[in-house]
Amino acid sequence: AAGVPGDGGLDQTAGAERLHAAKIAARWPAARPARGPGRTKVSPMIEVQDFRAMGEALGDAGAVLRTNAASAGLNAAVPTCPGWSVADLVAHTGQVHRWAADRLEHRPERPEAEVLAAAALVPDLLGWLDDGLVDLLNVLATTPADAEGEFFLPGASAMRDAGLRRMVHETSVHAL
């Protein structure tokens, strides 16, 4: 299986299987932490050490998810999510990426059922996943570090960084 982002296992994936890494990298500008030498403090429990590295980790996690989904096939069962197919898992992750981007940009949130129904109709579900991840990365890259907004965990002081960390976690968990 492909590795977990950050453990070197991504070397097992190559070319197009890296979630069109060049497309994502081209859209992820260099970013520096907003506060402190090399760190952005979010809360005692949520700390982004390096904004750019976390953005790359999100792209890497998306690459692993895409590679594993393509390898297993969209109709395969997901043992860790009883009753779900790989297509369900990909659609869920793409929906969460869209939800996060909507929240960061203060766009009206689309109902989950509406987004999942749209995903079910696309001819290329993995391409749909890519598009949502690229949109999320672009939104993260252009959201100021001190952007105002509500994050679902109490005490999170920087919505952008907390959202990025959460999306890296969410995508990594589903990529395995």
Summary of the structure (lengths in Angstrom):
residues: 176
radius of gyration: 15.8
end to end distance: 8.0
largest distance: 46.8
contacts: 532
relative contact order: 0.20
helix: 57%
strand: 3%
